[in-house]
């Protein structure tokens, strides 16, 4: 759902209710997207999901690196 900045400001409480119900809202200025309202993700749940995705990708790509090596690559800005 797209709403203008004015509408977002005027109806923020209603929009937050929509987001709590699972809807994503794009806020536009002059018809161009400038922000999104999305349901908040519990930080710990987000970390667990990210780790699970990384493990699956590691298996899929056949990467034979330890988590510490992968972390080092990420810190160094290298790509797999």
HURANOR-V399580 format. One record per pair of residues at least 6 apart in sequence whose C-alpha atoms are under 7 Angstrom apart, sorted by the first residue. I is the first residue (numbers start at 1). J is the second residue. D is the distance in Angstrom with one decimal. If there is no record, write none. Layout:
i=I j=J d=D
i=I j=J d=D
//
This chain:
i=1 j=24 d=6.7
i=1 j=25 d=5.0
i=1 j=26 d=6.1
i=2 j=25 d=5.8
i=2 j=26 d=4.7
i=2 j=27 d=5.8
i=2 j=28 d=6.7
i=3 j=26 d=6.3
i=3 j=27 d=5.0
i=3 j=28 d=6.0
i=4 j=27 d=5.5
i=4 j=28 d=4.7
i=4 j=29 d=5.9
i=5 j=27 d=5.9
i=5 j=28 d=5.9
i=5 j=29 d=5.9
i=8 j=27 d=6.9
i=19 j=37 d=6.8
i=19 j=38 d=5.9
i=19 j=39 d=5.5
i=20 j=39 d=6.0
i=22 j=39 d=6.3
i=24 j=37 d=5.8
i=24 j=38 d=4.9
i=25 j=36 d=5.5
i=25 j=37 d=5.0
i=25 j=38 d=6.7
i=26 j=33 d=6.3
i=26 j=35 d=5.9
i=26 j=36 d=4.4
i=26 j=37 d=6.4
i=27 j=33 d=5.8
i=27 j=34 d=5.9
i=27 j=35 d=5.1
i=27 j=36 d=5.8
i=28 j=34 d=5.4
i=73 j=79 d=7.0
//
